[in-house]
Amino acid sequence: MTSEVVIANKSAIVMAADSALTIGKNNKIFTTSNKIFMLKKPHPIGIMIFGNSELISTPWEIIIKVYREEQRDEPWPNVEEYVKKFKKWIIKQTRFFPESMQRENIGIECYIVIEEEILEKIDYEMKKIEEINEKTDINIEEKLYEITDKIIDELNEDYKKSDFLQNFNDNNVQEFIKLYNDDLDEAISEFKNRITLNDKQKYKIKEITINNFLKKDFETYLTSGIIIAGYGNDDLFPSIYEFHIRGALDNKLIIEDIDERKISHEKPIFIDSYAQDDMIQAFIGGVHPYYDIWIKDYIMKLIDETHEKTEKLISPILKNGDYKKIKSKLEKLKENQIEQFTEKHKDTIKSLFTPIISLLDSLPKEELAIMAESLINIQSFKKRVSFDSETVGGPIDVAIITKGEGFIWIKRKHYFKPELNPDYMDKIKK
């Protein structure tokens, strides 16, 4: 896991990232990972990685350095062009995502779907059944089959409600199931001693696995988040582009465009955080995001319950015609209350957010770097003093990109001492 921040104004753009890397099922954590890189020397353009640190089976650090060596041409006019060129290059580089690894990862994705999306829910439901069974006589095997069928159906329906990524549809799902059927069957067979599945259930699990790659509201465990930011040759102000690579199917990378932001006279600032960022968002927005979600849900529920209780109280004492009129007015009142709460809540959050954000436009680049590093430190500190695993931590790398100076490291860790490696230091100066 990781925590990363991008801050920009008209003067500069800053990237900051921790160094934590989580590996394996036991969540072994190392604090030596590199996540920020110069995309092209000596151009003012950077790239930052979050999520999976590898593309299928090749570390992003290797991929970016290979790209940098192969793309030593003239600067391009804008950041969008850098993004397009990088995507165009990467989708052709099957050496980084060979077919054998694509098949292996399809199996792993299917395994994770069964383990985390299905079995965990089944175990939770069965514990409740076992508690009830102490008082009543329930056929456990029949109930297990019923719960399994229900969980798989509900999960499959959730996926069907979501839209496909651009250029994909249901036909692609069937094609990929056919292509990777043996790999999916092998993954499902790993659970033969833990869960009994019929052919229909198995097929739905295969659909769920493929939809993880192709549906907008879902992601694979393979997903890497990519941020490319900086200046093109013709750009006056910086731009930020975010896209995700979910993996590869049939030698084709699955790429989802997420966001693009361009600093301008009208929109002079940008700040965002990536991966683990609840404390960062709490600092920036003035309220913890989890609490924000809870309070909105709670107020909506409270309004609904109040109106339901009001209807039950008045319905016995009103005639049918009067009741319909009153009910209609209550519905309008309910809508108004929800609208008023939504607007007030939005204004309150904005008032908390504005004092911090309003300063960004005028902050010097040095202060932007300090702010970015401090935000990562907040997230790291929360992990350190809580019972959570320290999935954010280690040295913080910080880079500033400006139109004039280009890509400048403010803080950067090395796995070696520069003074002991003069040949290498001379090499990078060239």
N, C-alpha and C positions, 0 to 999 in steps of 0.2 A: 504494500500500500504506500501511499505517498500524500503529500500536500504541496500544492503549487499555486503561485500567484502571478498574475500579469497586471501591471498598472501602466497607464499611458496618459500623457497629455500632449500638447503641441510641441513640446521641447524634446521629449524622449519617450522610450518605452523600456520598462524594466521587467525582467523575468527572474523569479526566485523559486527555488525548489529545495526540499530536504533531501536526504540521502538514503532513506530507509527502503529496503527491498525485502519483501516477504516471499519465502520459497517453501514449496511443498505442503502436504496435508497437515503437517505439524506446525505450520506457520513459523518456521525458523526465520529470524529477522537479522539482516545485515545492514550496516549503515555506511556503505561504500558505493552506492549506485549513482551513476551519472545520468542526469535527466535533461540537461540544457546543453545545446551545442550550437556552434556557428554553422549555418546551413551551407553558405558558399563564401569562400575566401576571395577577396577581402571585403565582400559586399556587406552592407548594413542589414543583415537578415539573420534571424535566429530560429531555432526549432526546439520545442520542448515536448517531452513524452510523459504521459501518465497512464495508469492502468497496467496492461501487460508490457513488460520491458522487452519483449521479443515479438517479432513478426513470425508467427507460427513456431519456428525453431531457431531463428537467427536473431541475435541481440540487435536492438535498434542502433546501438553505438557503432557497431561494425557497418551496418547499412548506411548510416549517415556519413561515415568517414569514407566509404567507398564512393558514395555519390559525390562527395566533395572533391575527390581526386579526379573523377570522371567528368565533372561539369565545370571546367575552368574556362568558361567562355565569358562573353561580355555581360555586363549587368542588364537586367530586364526592366522595363518601364515602371511596373508596379508590383505590389506584393501578390496580387491575384495571379499574375503571370508566373511568379516563383512557385506558387501552389500548384498551378496547372502543370508546369514542367516537372515538378517533383512527382505528382501523381502519375503522369504519363510515363515517367521513367520507372517508377516502382512497380507498376502493374505488369511490366515486361520482364521483371527480374525474378523469374521462377526459380532461379538458383537459391533464392532466399526462402522459398516456400515449396519444396519439392512435393510431388504427388504422394510419396510414401508418408510424409509428415501430415499432409492434409487428411489422409485417411485415418492416421493415428489420432489426430485431434478431433475428428468427427466422433470417433469412439469415446474419447474422453468427455466430450460435450454431452453425449448421450448418457454416459455414466453419471455425470454431475446432475443432469435433469432428474434421473431416477432417484439418486441419493438425496439431493437437497430439495427438489421440488415435489417429489412424490412420497418417498419413504418417511421423511421427517413429518409430513402431515399425517400420514397413515399411523405412525407411532403415537402422535399426539391424540388422534381420535380414538385409537384402540385403548389407550390408558384410561380415557373417560369411560369407555364401554366396560372395561375390566372392573372399574370402581362400581358401576351400576350392577354388574353381574354378580357381585357379592350379595345383592339383595333380591335379584330376579334371575330367572333362568333364561339366558340368551345363548343362542347357537353362535359361538365365536367364529367359526369358519365361514358361516353364511354372512355374518356381519362384516368380517374382514373383506370378503369379496365385494359386498355392497359398498363399503367405504372406498375401497380401491377404485372401483368403477366410477364412483361419484367424483373423487379427487381428479382422476385422469380426465373425465369429461369436462369438469369445471375449468381445469387448466387449459385444455384444448380450446374451449369456448373463449377464454380470455385472449388467446392468441388470434383467434378468428376475428375478434372485434377490432384488432389493431390493423392499421394500414401497412401495406408493403412499402419497402424502400423503392425508390425510383427504378424502373426497368425490371421489376420482379412481379410475379403473380402466382396464383395457385398452380399453374402448369409447371413452373420452376420447382415448386415443392415436390411434386410427384416425380419429376425428372431426377432430382437430387436423391430422393429416397431410393429410386431404382438404381442409380449409380453407386450409392454407398450402402446398399441393403445388407451386404455381408458384414461390413464393419459395424453397422448398427445392431445387427443380430448378435454379433460377438459381444458387444457391450451389454446388451440386454441379458444374455446368457450368464453374465457374471453374477446376476442376482437370482438365479434359479433356486437357490436354497433359502432365499429370504422372502421371495414374493412370487405368487403364482399369477401368471398373466395369460389371457387368451389371445388369439391372433388379432382380434379387433383392438384390444388394449395396446398390444405391441405396436400396431400400426400408428395409433394415435401418439404414442411416445416418439416414434420416428418423425411424425409431423411436427411435434413440439420442438424436437431437436433442430430440425432444419429451419423452422420459423424463428428460432433464436438468432439465426444469421440474417434472415430476410425481413423481419417485422420491425417497425419503427420503435415501438415501446419496449423492446427487449434487446438484450445483448448477450454475447457469448463470453465465456471465461477468457477467451483469447483476445478480447477487444483491447486495442491500444488507442488512447486519445492522443491526437497530434495538434500542437499549436505552432503555426508558422506566423512570425510577426517581424515587423521592421519597416524598411523603406525600399521602394523601387527607385530606379534612377530618376523618374519624373515626379515622384511623390514629394509633396511639401511636408505632409504630416504622416505619422505612422499608421499602419493597418494591422489588424489581428484576424487570423482565420483559424477556425477550429473544425477538424473533421475526425471521424473515428474509423479505424480499420478493424472489422470484426473477425477477420480470418479469410480463408480462401475455399471456394468450392469449384471443382472442375477447372483448376488452374486460374481462376479468376478471383481477384481480391474483391471483398465486399466492403465498399467504402460509403460512409454516410456523412454528408455535409451537415454540420451542426450550426455554425454561426460565422458571421463575418462582420467586423466592425472597422469603420474608418474614422479616424480622428479628423475633425473639420472645424471651421469657425463656429458652426451651429452646434456641434457635438464635440466639445474640446477635451473630454476626459473619458477614460475607460478604466474599470477595475473589475476583476473577476478572479475567482478561485476555483481550483479543480481537485477532483478526488475527495479526500477527507478534508472538509472545510467548515464544519458546523460552528466552531469557535470563531473562525475568521468572519463568517457571515453574521454571527451574533455581534461582533465588534463593528463591522461596517454598517449593518442594518439596525442596530440598537435592540434587537430581540433575537433570541435563539430560534433558528428555523423550525425545530421540532415543536417548540412552544407555540410558535406562530400558527403552525398547522393545527395543533390541538385546540387552541382557543377559537379558531374559525369553525372547526368542526363542532365544538361544544356549543357555541352560540347558535349555530344553525339548528342543531338538535334541540336546544332549549326553546327556540322560537317555534319549531314544529310541534313539540310536546305541549307547549302552552296553548297553542291554537286548537290542538286536538282535544285537550281537556275542556277548553271553553266551549267547543261545539257539543261535547257530551253533556255539559251542564245546561246549555240553553235549548237543546233539541226537544226535551220532554215538555217544555212549557210554552213552546211556540207552535202555531199551526203550520201546516206543510208549506204554504205559500210564503209566510213570514220567515220561516226557517231558511228557505232557499235564498231569499233576499239577504238575510243576515249572514249566511254562509258565504255568499258572493262578496259581501263587504269585508268579511274576515279574511278571505283569500287575498283581496287587494291590500288590506292592512298588513298582512304577512309579507307580501311582496315588497311593500314599502319599507318595512322594518329590516328586511334582509338587505335591500338596496342601501338604506341609511347606514347600517352596520358596515357593509362592505366599503362604502366611500369613507366613512370615519376611520376605519381600520387602515385603509390605504393612506389617508392623509397623515395619520399618526406615525406610521412606519416611515413615511417620506420625511416627516419633521425630524425624526431621529437620524435618518440617513444623510440628510442635506448638510448638516454642519461639518461632517467629515469630508464628504464628496466635494463640497464647494471650495475646499482648499486645494484640491488636486490640480486645478487649472493653473494655479500660480506657483506650485511647488517646484523648486529647482530639481534637476535630475538626481543630485546627490541625496536629497531628502526622499525622493521617490524610492530610491534603493533602500534607504533605512526603513521606510514604511513597509516595503515588501518583505524584507527580512524579519521585521518585527511581527508581521502577521503570521508568518510561518512559525516563528517562535511561540506565539500564543497557542497555536494548534498543537505543537510539540509538547509544550508545558502541560496542557490539559491531559495528554496521553501519559505523561510521566507521573502525574500526581493522582491518576485514577487507577482503577483496577483493570482497565483495558490493556491489551497488548500494546507495546510501544511501536505501533506501525507508522508513526511519524517521528522522525528524529535524525540524529547524526549531524554532520556539518551541513550548513546551508550555502548553496551556490547562488550567487547573484550576478546577473549580467545587465548592463545598460546598453541600449542601442540608440545611437543618435544619427542624424543625417550627416553631420560632419565627421565625427570620430569613428563611426561604424560600430562594430560589436566590441564592447569593452567588458572584460571581467572585473568585477568589484571584489568578489570573493569566489575562490575556486579551490577545491580540494585536489590534492595529488596523491597518488599511491606511492610516490617516490619523492625524494628530496631534489629539487631542481639544481642545487649547487653540486650534487654528486653526478649529474648527468648533463654536462656542458654540451656534448655533441647533439643531444636531443634539443636542448634549448636553442642552439644555433640553427638547427633544422627548421624549427617552427617560426624563426624570425625571417626566414627567407620567403 
